[in-house]
Amino acid sequence: MNDERRVTRAAQARLGAIGQRSDRPRQRRAHPTETGTGVQLPAQLRLDDTQHNGLTFTGVASTYEQPYEMYDQFGPYTETVFAGAGAKSLARTDLDVCLVLAHDPLRRIARTLNGSLTLRETPHGLQVQAPNLDPEDADVAYIAPKLRAGLIDEMSFAFRITKGVWSPDMSEYRIIEYDIHRGDVAIVGYGANANTQADLRHLTGADLINLTETQQHPLVLARQLNTAHN
């Protein structure tokens, strides 16, 4: 069965089983046979070790207005995160989100509560910055060389959907609002978003200068910055 027929059959089954179109997807997952709380997306990653006081990590944990494939108990559907969907949650004064490895809550390397992690929305996605990672932390020491080598170059985020809507035929779901408080932004392995393009992962700094901001955000980028000091 081709992909289009699979999507159509899943949408028809979903339409017959779910009473309200605003219902959240049940058994939401990024792969046909796996479960999970987050969604893996292409991200920009940078590990900057030019700082004397530690390492700087930057990334994009979620891209906005870019459809990606997800699954529920009926089959595949398309999901899109609305631009600004995290605004209410990110405005909390007590916002507690951790930067972790592979959604493991014990492998924390930065946290909003202690000021070591900053989250900011742009029209294109959820930007992540951890400006002072401890290179002697075991998890930082583990992930840093993998980021430098381009072995790991994607992110994910764990959140709760607080508002969303299905398309009339229930083949597409749009996340209008999410709550990331007590969730996480995670450095992960392979993602599920088809926007990822492996041939763009090795762009040089000169190449990036020639791209617009809109073009840069979907790219997967993992590179070591120049550590030389003048």
C-alpha positions as CSV (number, residue, x, y, z in Angstrom):
1,M,0.0,0.0,0.0
2,N,1.5,3.3,-1.0
3,D,1.9,6.2,1.5
4,E,-1.0,8.2,0.2
5,R,-3.4,5.3,0.6
6,R,-2.1,4.6,4.1
7,V,-2.7,8.2,5.1
8,T,-6.2,8.2,3.6
9,R,-7.2,5.0,5.2
10,A,-5.9,6.1,8.6
11,A,-7.7,9.4,8.3
12,Q,-11.0,7.6,7.4
13,A,-10.6,5.3,10.4
14,R,-9.8,8.3,12.7
15,L,-12.8,10.3,11.4
16,G,-15.1,7.4,12.3
17,A,-13.7,6.8,15.7
18,I,-13.1,10.3,17.1
19,G,-16.1,12.4,18.0
20,Q,-14.6,15.9,18.3
21,R,-12.1,17.3,15.7
22,S,-10.3,19.2,18.5
23,D,-9.4,15.9,20.2
24,R,-5.7,15.4,20.7
25,P,-4.1,12.5,18.9
26,R,-4.2,9.2,20.9
27,Q,-1.1,7.1,21.2
28,R,0.9,9.8,19.5
29,R,4.3,8.7,18.4
30,A,7.0,9.5,15.9
31,H,7.3,6.0,14.4
32,P,4.8,3.3,13.5
33,T,5.8,0.9,16.3
34,E,7.3,3.2,18.9
35,T,5.9,5.4,21.7
36,G,7.3,8.7,23.1
37,T,6.4,12.0,24.6
38,G,8.4,14.2,22.3
39,V,8.8,14.8,18.6
40,Q,12.2,14.7,16.9
41,L,13.0,17.5,14.5
42,P,15.8,18.8,12.4
43,A,17.9,21.2,14.4
44,Q,20.8,23.6,14.2
45,L,23.4,22.5,16.7
46,R,26.5,24.4,17.7
47,L,29.1,23.6,20.4
48,D,31.4,26.5,20.9
49,D,34.5,25.9,23.0
50,T,36.0,29.3,22.4
51,Q,34.7,30.4,25.8
52,H,37.1,30.3,28.7
53,N,34.4,29.6,31.2
54,G,32.8,26.6,29.5
55,L,31.1,25.3,26.4
56,T,28.1,27.0,24.7
57,F,25.4,24.9,23.1
58,T,22.8,26.3,20.8
59,G,20.0,24.5,18.9
60,V,16.5,24.6,17.6
61,A,14.3,22.1,19.5
62,S,11.2,22.5,17.4
63,T,10.6,24.0,13.9
64,Y,7.3,25.8,13.4
65,E,5.0,25.8,10.4
66,Q,6.9,22.8,8.9
67,P,4.7,19.6,8.6
68,Y,6.2,16.3,9.7
69,E,4.8,12.7,9.8
70,M,3.4,11.3,13.1
71,Y,1.4,8.2,14.0
72,D,-1.4,7.2,16.2
73,Q,-3.4,3.9,16.6
74,F,-5.0,4.5,13.2
75,G,-1.8,5.1,11.3
76,P,0.1,8.1,9.8
77,Y,-1.0,11.7,9.9
78,T,0.7,15.1,9.3
79,E,1.4,17.3,12.3
80,T,2.4,21.0,12.3
81,V,3.4,23.2,15.3
82,F,1.8,26.6,15.1
83,A,4.2,29.6,15.2
84,G,4.0,31.0,18.7
85,A,2.4,27.8,20.2
86,G,4.7,27.9,23.2
87,A,4.4,31.6,24.1
88,K,2.1,31.2,27.1
89,S,4.1,28.4,28.6
90,L,7.5,30.1,28.0
91,A,6.2,33.3,29.7
92,R,5.9,31.5,33.1
93,T,8.1,33.0,35.8
94,D,8.6,29.5,37.3
95,L,9.3,27.8,34.0
96,D,11.2,24.6,34.6
97,V,12.7,22.9,31.5
98,C,15.9,21.0,31.3
99,L,18.3,20.3,28.4
100,V,18.9,16.6,28.5
101,L,20.3,13.7,26.5
102,A,17.8,11.4,24.8
103,H,14.9,12.6,27.0
104,D,16.5,11.0,30.1
105,P,15.5,13.2,33.1
106,L,18.7,12.2,35.0
107,R,21.0,13.3,32.2
108,R,20.5,17.0,32.6
109,I,23.2,19.4,31.4
110,A,21.3,22.7,31.8
111,R,18.1,24.0,33.3
112,T,16.0,27.2,33.1
113,L,15.5,27.3,36.9
114,N,19.1,28.0,37.6
115,G,19.6,30.3,34.6
116,S,21.9,27.9,32.7
117,L,19.3,27.3,29.9
118,T,17.4,29.9,27.8
119,L,14.5,29.2,25.5
120,R,13.2,31.7,23.0
121,E,10.6,31.5,20.3
122,T,11.1,32.9,16.8
123,P,8.6,32.6,13.9
124,H,10.6,29.6,12.7
125,G,11.0,27.6,15.9
126,L,12.0,27.1,19.5
127,Q,15.6,28.3,20.0
128,V,17.8,26.8,22.8
129,Q,20.9,28.2,24.3
130,A,23.0,26.8,27.1
131,P,25.9,29.3,27.4
132,N,28.1,27.8,30.1
133,L,28.2,24.0,30.1
134,D,30.7,22.4,32.4
135,P,33.2,20.4,30.3
136,E,33.9,18.2,33.3
137,D,30.3,17.1,33.6
138,A,30.2,13.4,32.5
139,D,27.2,14.0,30.1
140,V,28.8,17.1,28.6
141,A,32.0,15.2,28.1
142,Y,30.1,12.3,26.5
143,I,28.1,14.4,24.0
144,A,30.6,17.2,23.1
145,P,32.9,15.1,20.8
146,K,29.8,13.6,19.0
147,L,28.5,17.1,18.3
148,R,31.9,18.2,17.0
149,A,32.1,15.2,14.7
150,G,28.6,15.5,13.4
151,L,27.6,12.1,14.8
152,I,24.7,13.7,16.7
153,D,22.9,16.7,15.1
154,E,19.2,16.7,16.0
155,M,17.0,17.8,18.8
156,S,13.5,17.0,20.2
157,F,11.3,18.4,22.9
158,A,8.9,16.9,25.4
159,F,5.6,18.8,26.0
160,R,1.9,18.5,26.6
161,I,-0.5,19.6,23.9
162,T,-3.0,22.0,25.4
163,K,-4.8,23.2,22.3
164,G,-4.9,21.7,18.8
165,V,-7.2,21.0,15.9
166,W,-7.7,18.3,13.2
167,S,-8.2,19.1,9.5
168,P,-11.7,18.4,8.3
169,D,-10.6,15.0,6.9
170,M,-8.5,14.2,10.0
171,S,-5.3,13.6,8.0
172,E,-3.5,16.6,9.5
173,Y,-3.2,17.8,13.1
174,R,-2.1,21.4,14.1
175,I,-0.7,22.1,17.5
176,I,-2.0,25.6,18.4
177,E,-0.6,25.6,22.0
178,Y,1.7,23.5,24.0
179,D,2.9,23.4,27.6
180,I,6.6,22.7,28.0
181,H,6.8,23.4,31.8
182,R,8.4,20.4,33.5
183,G,9.1,19.0,30.0
184,D,12.5,19.0,28.3
185,V,14.5,19.9,25.2
186,A,16.7,17.0,24.3
187,I,19.7,16.2,22.2
188,V,18.8,13.0,20.3
189,G,19.9,10.7,17.5
190,Y,17.8,10.1,14.4
191,G,14.7,12.3,14.0
192,A,11.4,11.7,12.3
193,N,11.0,14.9,10.3
194,A,11.3,14.5,6.6
195,N,12.6,18.1,6.3
196,T,16.0,16.8,7.4
197,Q,18.5,16.9,4.5
198,A,21.7,15.0,5.1
199,D,23.5,16.7,2.2
200,L,23.2,20.1,4.0
201,R,24.8,19.0,7.2
202,H,28.3,20.0,6.2
203,L,27.8,23.6,5.1
204,T,30.6,25.9,5.9
205,G,30.3,29.3,7.6
206,A,30.7,31.0,4.2
207,D,27.8,29.0,2.8
208,L,25.6,30.0,5.7
209,I,26.2,33.7,5.2
210,N,24.6,33.4,1.8
211,L,21.4,31.8,3.2
212,T,18.4,33.8,4.5
213,E,17.2,33.2,8.0
214,T,14.2,31.3,6.7
215,Q,16.4,29.0,4.7
216,Q,18.8,28.4,7.6
217,H,16.3,27.1,10.1
218,P,15.4,23.8,8.5
219,L,19.0,22.9,8.1
220,V,20.8,20.3,10.2
221,L,24.1,21.8,11.3
222,A,26.8,20.4,13.6
223,R,30.2,22.0,13.4
224,Q,33.1,22.8,15.6
225,L,33.9,26.5,15.7
226,N,37.4,27.8,15.2
227,T,39.1,27.7,18.6
228,A,42.1,29.8,17.7
229,H,42.6,33.1,19.7
230,N,44.3,36.1,18.3
